[in-house]
């Protein structure tokens, strides 16, 4: 199976939470969840440059979770939906980014 082309802007819904930002994955395309999970792992370990340093410094944790047939990325820290929208926009223009 080939890796799906992930464009987070097209397959996600961002929600502000008390802890940070929740990125709900809205795509049910085969392989998307595994690709998103790998992307989160890359971002969480610093293998990605899509998130500006100022934003990275606000993130305390980032994790991928699947529950009840739905998946989401949970980003904890003093980060806003707008900052994550900017990161996703930046990643959609730079194909070397992981998201």
C-alpha distance (Angstrom), angle and dihedral (degrees) to the residues before:
residue distance angle dihedral
X1 . . .
X2 3.81 . .
X3 3.77 121.5 .
X4 3.81 110.2 -100.1
X5 3.79 117.9 -119.2
X6 3.79 102.1 -107.4
X7 3.78 118.0 -150.9
X8 3.78 104.4 173.8
X9 3.80 91.3 -164.3
X10 3.81 89.8 63.1
X11 3.81 99.7 40.2
X12 3.78 104.2 41.7
X13 3.77 146.2 68.6
X14 3.82 118.5 -154.2
X15 3.79 121.7 -143.8
X16 3.81 127.7 -176.1
X17 3.81 112.1 -130.5
X18 3.80 133.1 -177.4
X19 3.81 88.3 -105.0
X20 3.83 97.4 45.2
X21 3.81 130.7 -80.8
X22 3.80 131.8 -19.3
X23 3.80 116.5 -156.4
X24 3.79 108.7 -159.2
X25 3.80 113.8 -155.5
X26 3.80 108.6 -134.6
X27 3.81 99.7 -178.7
X28 3.79 122.0 95.3
X29 3.82 93.5 -174.3
X30 3.83 111.2 137.1
X31 3.79 112.2 -96.5
X32 3.80 96.4 17.2
X33 3.81 95.2 107.4
X34 3.81 93.0 51.4
X35 3.82 91.0 46.3
X36 3.82 91.6 49.3
X37 3.80 90.9 47.2
X38 3.83 90.2 52.2
X39 3.81 89.7 46.6
X40 3.81 91.5 53.1
X41 3.79 90.7 49.1
X42 3.82 89.4 53.1
X43 3.79 92.4 48.1
X44 3.80 94.2 45.0
X45 3.81 91.8 52.5
X46 3.80 94.4 46.9
X47 3.82 97.6 -107.4
X48 3.79 90.6 128.1
X49 3.79 131.8 72.6
X50 3.81 98.5 -168.1
X51 3.78 94.1 99.9
X52 3.81 113.7 71.5
X53 3.82 114.2 -120.3
X54 3.81 91.1 -114.0
X55 3.82 89.9 57.0
X56 3.83 93.6 43.2
X57 3.79 89.1 56.4
X58 3.81 90.0 59.2
X59 3.82 94.4 54.6
X60 3.80 116.6 93.1
X61 3.83 96.5 176.3
X62 3.78 142.2 -4.9
X63 3.79 125.2 -162.9
X64 3.78 141.5 165.7
X65 3.81 118.2 -134.0
X66 3.77 134.9 -179.1
X67 3.78 120.4 -160.1
X68 3.78 133.4 159.6
X69 3.80 93.4 -2.4
X70 3.81 92.6 -54.3
X71 3.77 129.2 100.8
X72 3.78 132.9 -155.1
X73 3.77 143.9 170.0
X74 3.79 115.3 -125.9
X75 3.79 115.7 -156.0
X76 3.78 113.7 -172.2
X77 3.76 123.4 -161.1
X78 3.77 140.9 66.7
X79 3.79 92.1 -50.3
X80 3.79 129.5 131.7
X81 3.77 134.2 -142.7
X82 3.83 88.1 -115.4
X83 3.82 91.1 57.5
X84 3.79 90.7 50.1
X85 3.81 91.5 46.4
X86 3.82 87.7 54.4
X87 3.82 90.6 49.4
X88 3.80 91.9 49.5
X89 3.81 90.8 47.1
X90 3.80 89.9 50.2
X91 3.82 91.7 49.3
X92 3.80 92.9 49.5
X93 3.84 89.0 58.1
X94 3.83 95.5 44.9
X95 3.80 111.2 58.1
X96 3.82 91.0 -168.3
X97 3.80 88.3 69.6
X98 3.75 118.1 95.6
X99 3.80 97.9 -129.7
